[in-house]
Amino acid sequence: MDEGQQPQGPHEPQDPHSPDEPQGPQGHQGPHKPQDPHAPAAPPAPLAGFTVGVTAARRADELAALLGRRGAAVLHAPALRIVPLADDSDLRAATEDLVERPPDTVVATTAIGFRGWLGAADGWGLGEPLLDRLRGAEVLARGPKVKGAIRAAGLTEAWSPPGESLAEVLDRLLAEGVEGRRIAVQLHGEPLPDLMAALRAGGAEAVGVPVYRWLPPADIGPLDRLLDATVSRGLDALTFTSAPAAVSLLERAERRGLLPELLGALREDVLPVCVGPVTAGPLRARGVDTVEPERFRLGPLVQVLGAQLPARKPVLPVAGRRVQIRGHAVLVDDDLRPVPPAGMSLLRALARRPGWVVARSELLRALPGSGRDEHAVESAVARLRTALGAPELIRTVVKRGYRLALDPAPEPAPAGG
């Protein structure tokens, strides 16, 4: 995927044996059934008409594909880059220290991080000595994936929390007592200062193992474009899969003098969606309410986004149609109609007070770069009507302006009827 350039259109599923495609013997498709021209059109995908920003450096293509399958346009800009493990002097120093002075307890937090640590150690000639030290330690696994990685290495975990959270791991350690114990914590791109401080306050010697350290992206241009799109409300939602990515975006905004504008956009118009509460921490600390799935995975993240983003957009009864204004398109009944930016600006101005007349002068101010000629409004409205495919949605009020043709509210049912 082209990182951080233009918004991408919806991604097509990559699985050639998608469950939506009937399969004949040996993987061939079944008989082709002609479509009924009178059958109702299938409803659009839940994220069709919306643009979603992706800040991930790792698994960005997977996340973009999941979003695209639900109809979203995707704008990707990695907020970070990962230090290659083989070149990470800090990780090597921590590994050598643990081989020389073995830990009593090891906390493994992520499967890819744990496997990467063992692989890097093997490349440095420290693989077997490290495994030998881990065999003599109590190994705690944060969740089922890292539990699998531990067992694949020939090790056995002593315990794994049912809720897959580091808070549960910390509670168990503190309840058992950590005084005088040497505890190694596999970090994954974030320093976990609260956990490390709590262990040290309990009397432990806490050793961080910095697997996958993050640095700012080598090319800052895509991140700046993502930041500009967020501030200008060119995005409908912005996704985060790690706390360092959120910190990186906030720091970049502050460096460019755009932090107030970024926070305003995320608090009001652009939905911030995080993979879990740890990732959301830097945003919540700035007063930004975030949305997270119950299960901290990419699939549930996309599902909660697909449920919440359309729900934020009201459906208006206009000229006998159901109209929903999305990010860069309008849903007219079940027909998704792409609308250019100027038309979207006009439509949003009309929808702020549905059914009320909006003066040409006010609509002119909503048009980007339109100058002072109110005839520009007439031309823009004509193009908007064409884009919507239903001219009757927008009414002209002679010598006053335009309005959405909002349907009257239904009469209340008579009492006792």
Buried (B, 14 or more C-beta within 10 A) or exposed (E): BEBBEEBBEBBEBEEEEEEEEEEEEEEEEEEEEEEEEEEEEEEBBBBBBBBBBBBBBBEBBEBBBBBBBBBBBBBBBBBBBBBEBEEBEBBBEBBBBBBEEBBBBBBBBBBBBBBBBBEBBEEBEBBEBBBEBBEEBBBBBBBEBBBBBBEEBEBEBBEBBEEBBBBBBBEEBBEEEBEEBBBBBBBBBBBBEEBBEBBEEBEBBBBBBBBBBBEBBEEBEBBBBBBBBBBEBBBBBBBBBBBBBBBBBBBBBEEBEBBEBBBBBBBEEBBBBBBBBBBBBBBBEEEBEBBBBEEBBBEBBBBBBBEBBBEEBEEBBBBEBEBBBBBBBBBBBEBBBEBEEBBBBBBEBBBEEBBEBBBBEBBBEBBEEBEEEBEBBBEBBEBBBEBBEBEEBBBEEEEEBBBBBBBEEEEEEEEEE
